[in-house]
Amino acid sequence: MPRLFSPSQGWLFSPGVDLTVFAGSALLSVLFVLAAPWLGAVGDTPLWAWVLFVVCVDVAHVWSTLFRTYLDVGELRRRPGLYLGAPLVAYVTGVVAHLASPRAFWTLFAYVALSHFVRQQYGWVALYGRKARASTAERRLDAAAIYAATLGPVVWWHANLPRDFWWFVEGDFLSGLPRWVGTVSLAMHAVVLAAWVGFQVLRVARGEGVQVGKVLLVAATWVAWFGGIVLARDDFAFTVMNITLHGVPYFALLFRYARGRHAEGDYGVGSTLLRAGLPGFLLFLVALALTEELFWDWLIWHERATLFGTSTVELPADLLALVVPLLALPQATHYVLDAFIWKPGREPALLSRLGWAPPAGREGPPSSTMPVSAMVIQEGSE
């Protein structure tokens, strides 16, 4: 008998939270893009949208890593080398790149960020597969679908430069790919996604049903990346589609972790900030994000006097090579640390803090290259 829904749904957080942070994020993005003409947001991202999406989601989610790292005295004592070394390496690398040329810095930064965004989506779908005890073949097809949904549009973007939007600054991505490469990349991404959809139909026909959260995650990823890159015609559409699906689920992950760590006691500053619940958690992060952007605007961009006031500071080129990597350090550190702080093989308590109790056994050692979500389940969430 055909069955639409699998009995093993393997929700990451809960049905309501999963649907909100994944499908809800994509739907919200689409609604904002469709409403852009009525919101006065066609073309460049207006100030209100920049504050809402860039500051309150993108920059704030970077700072949320503090609840996993620097706000926890016990964590700092456990791995001082990592928490001192990560920002130091990131800063020195940034300075060297900027001294080579400002474009080299922004190009390096853009590709590191792009990799981080792609790998996070893979991590979520990998976690869904493990929690539902999916077969190796199905997990590989899920991974192929996520990489097709993200990298297909990205390759097309590179083959169709310049566009009316960019990742960080104009010209940060390398150009020169012929247009036919972009066409081939979209054709290949369509074939892979069609195969993945066909497999979901086969599951229903075989009476196994689909894993709703995973299906909606892959669909949301495709909507955000294809819609935000290939279909987008301006900076507002790209910004909304690109940021929302990446930042909102990360908030859920960090808040879930912080609550679990707080329940253990001896969390220090983290516990104090959590007393106001989710609103306090988010307001703290937004305050940090606004402060960071204030310094970016005063010292570098000089674009948002309405929000931050007028600044006449003009830094010489040699000083910019020190200041720009410093201002980018929270983001760069977030990228580096995210590859290390979500490995429960080195910290068994991580699973319980996230509310995913470890099983009696595990399948094998974690891969050192897996992102947050994939690393969590590699140590066993089945």
N, C-alpha and C positions, 0 to 999 in steps of 0.2 A: 504493500500500500504506500502511495506517495505520502511523504510527511514534509510539511513546509519548514518546521522549526526543529532543530536538533535538541534532544533531551539534555545534552551536555553543552550548555551555553558558555560556560567559563567566563562570566563577566569579570572584568578587571577590578572594578570598584563595586559597582552595583548596577542593576539595569538603568535606574534613573540617572546616575552620575555618568555612566558610559555613554548613554544616548545624548546627554546634555553636552559633555565636553568634546565629543567627536562629531556626531551627526549634527548636534545643535550648533557647534561652531561653524561648520560648513554652511548650514542653512542661514545662519545670521549673516555670514559673509555675502552670500548670494542676495539676500534681501537688501543689504546696504548698497550693493552694486546696482541692483535694479532700481533702487530709490535715489540713486545719485543725482539725476536731473532735478528732482524735487528738493534735494538737500543742498543744492548748489555745490556739488562735489565732483563735477565733471572736469577732468584735466588734473591739475596739480592737487595734491591732498590739502584740503583747507585746515586751518589751525585746529578747529575742534576735533577733526578726525585724526590729526596727527597726535594730539594729546591723548585721545581715547585709545587708538590702536598702537601707535609707536611707543608712547610713554607708558600708558597704563597696562599694556599687554606685553609688548616686545621687551622693552628695557626693564620693566618691573619683573618679568619672569626670569631674567638673567640674575637679578638680585635675590630671587627666592632661593637660589643655591646656598645662600648664607645659612638657612635653617638646617641644611645638611652638613655644613662645614664650620665656618668661622664663628657662629653664635654658640657652638657647642664646645665648651672647654674640654670635656672629656675626649671629644673627637680630635681636637687640636693636639692634645697630649699623646694620643694614640699614633698619629702620623704627622709629626711636625715637619719632617722633610718634604712631604708632599705639599703641605699647605704653605710652606715658605718657598719651595722650589717652583711650583706651578706658576705663580705670578711673576717670579723672577725670570724664568725662562721665556714666558710669554712677552714680558716687557723688553728684554734684550733682543729677542727675535724681531719685535716690532720696530725697535730703534734702528737695528741694522737694515731692515727692509726700507724704512723711511729715508734713511741716509742714502740708500741706493737710488731711490726716487719715491716721491709720494705715491705715484701710480703703482709702483711695486708693492708698497705697503697695502694699499686698498685692494689690489688684485689678490694678494695672499690672504688678506682678511676675508674677502668675499668668498673665496673657494673653501676656506676652512668653515665659514658659516654655512655655506651650501651643503657641505658634507655632513655637518652637524644636523641640519634640518632633515636631510634625506635619511640618515641613520636613525633618527628618532622615530620616524614613521615606520621603518623596518622593525624597530624594537617593539613597538606596540603590537604589530601584527604577529610577530614571533611569540609574544606573550600570550596572545589569544590562542594560537595554535597549540602551545604547550599546555595551557590550562584546560583545553578541550581534548587533550591526548590525541591530537591529530597525527596521522602517519607522516613518516619522513617525506614521502612524495608530496603530500598535501602541503606540508610546511614549506617545501621548496617552491611549489607553485605560488603559494601566498607571497613568499619573498620576491619571486619574479614579478608578480603583479604590482607590488609596492614599488619596486625599482623601475618598472615600466611606467607607472603612473607619475613618478617624479622625474626620472632622468630623460624619458622621452620628450616632454616639453622643454626641459633644460637644454638638451642638445639642439632642439628646434630653435630655441631662443638664441643660442650661439651662432646658428647659421642664418639668423635674420637680424643681426645687429646692424645699425643701432635701432633701439626701440624707444618709446616715449617714457620709459622707466628703467631703473637700474637697481642693483642690489643695495649698494651703499652710496657710491658716488658715480657720476657719469664716466663711462669708460673703464669701469673696474673689471668687467669680464673681458677675456681675450677674444678678439674677433678674427675673422679670416676663414671660417668654415664655409664651404660652398653651400648654396641653398638646397641643393639636392640631398645633402646629408640630413638636413632638417626634415625634409619630406620623408626620407627613408626611416628616420628615427620615429616619426609619428606613425608610420605604417607598421613598424615593428612593435611599437607600444600597443597599437590596436590589436594586433594578432595575439600578443601575450594576454592582454586583458580579456579578449574574446574567449581564449582557452580557459582562463580562470572562471569567467561567467559560465561557460559550458560545464565546467566541473561542478559548480554550485547547483546547476540544473540537474546534473546527474545524481548528486547527493539527494536531492528531493525525490527524484524518480526511484532511487533505490530504497527510499524510506528512512534515510539517515537524517534528512533535514539540514538546514543551514545554521551556522553560528551567527546570529543576528548582529552582535556587536562587531565582529570581524568584517562581515559584509559591508556594514555601514561605514566602518573605518576605511576600507579600501575605496569605497565609493566617495567618501568625503575627501580622501587624499587626491583622487583623480579630479574631482570638482575643483578643489583649491588650486592644484598645480596646472591643470589644463586650462581652467577658466582664468586663473590669475596670471598666466604667462601667454598662452596662445590666443585666447579670446580677448584678453585685456587690451584696452586701447589707451589707457592713461595710468598715471601714477597712483591715483586713488584706488582703482580696481586691483592693481597689483598689491598694494600695501595691505588692503583689507583681506584679500584672499590668502596672501602669503603668511601673514602674522597670526591670524586668529586661531587657525587649527594647530599651529605650533605652540603658541603660548598658553592657551587655556588648559589643555590636558596636563601641561607641566605644573601649572598651579595646583591642580588636583593631586598630582603625585606628591609634591612637596608638602602640601597641607596635610595629606594623609600621613606622610612620614613624620612631620613635626608633631602631630597629635600622638602618634605611637611612641615617639621619643619622650614626649612630655609625660606620658603615662608611666614611664619607667622611673621618673624622678631624676633629680640632679641634671636637669637640662639647662639650668642657668638662665641666660638672657632669653633664650628661646621660649621657655615657659612663661616668662613675664609678658612677652609679646603676644602669646597665645591666649592670655586671659580674656581678651576682647573677641575671641573666636575668629571666624573667617573675615569679618569686616576689619578687625584690627590687623590681621595678617596682611590683607591686601592694601590697607591704607599705609602701613609701614613701608611696604615695597614701592608703592606709588610715590611716597615722599622721597625715597632714595633715588628713584628714577628721575623725578623732577629736578632734584639737586644736580644729578649728573648732567642732565640736558642743559641746565642753566650754565654750567661751566663750558660745555661744548659751544653754546651760543655766544657767551661772553668772549671766549678766547679764540674760537675758530670760525663759526658759521656767520654770526651777525645777521640772522635771518628772521628772528621772531621777537622783535623789540616790543610788540604788543604784550607778549607774555612775560618776557624776562627783562625788559628795559633795554635802553640803548647802551652799547659798549663801543668804545673807540680803540680798544686794544688791538694792535697789529703786531704779531710776533714775527721776528726774523726767521728765516728758513732753518738755521741751525737749531734754534730753540723749538721750532715746530716739530723737529725730529725727536725731541724729548717729550714734548707736551702731548702730541696726538696719540702716541702709543700709551701714554699714561692714562689719558681719558678713555681709551679703548680697553684698558686693562680689565675692568669688571667683565666685559663681554668675552675677552680672550681667555681669562681665567675660567669662566664658566664653561667654555668649550673644552679646555684642557681637563678640568676636574671631572667633567661629566663622563670621561672615559675611565675614571678610576673609582668613583665613589659609589657605584651601584653594583658592586661585585660581592654577593653574599658568601661566596666561597672564602673570602677573607674576613667576613663579618656576618656570622650566622644570625645575629639579632636583626639584621636588616629585613628579613622576610616577615618576622613578627611585627615589626614597627609599621610595615606597610599593610598589615592585616592579612598577609598570605602565609599561613602556617606551613613550615617545611614538612615534607612527607617523611616516611620511615626510611626511604632510600632515595638515591638520585641517579641520574642516567650517566653522569660522567663529569669531568672537570670543565669549568667554564672556559669559554674562549676569551682571550684577553682583548679581542677586538670588538666584542659585542657591545652595543649601546645599552643604555639604562634598562629598558624593559626586557630585552633579551637576556641580559645578565641576571636579572631578578629571577626569571623562570628557569634558567639553565641550572640553578642550584636546587630547583624543585618546587613547583607550585602545583603539582598534579595531585 
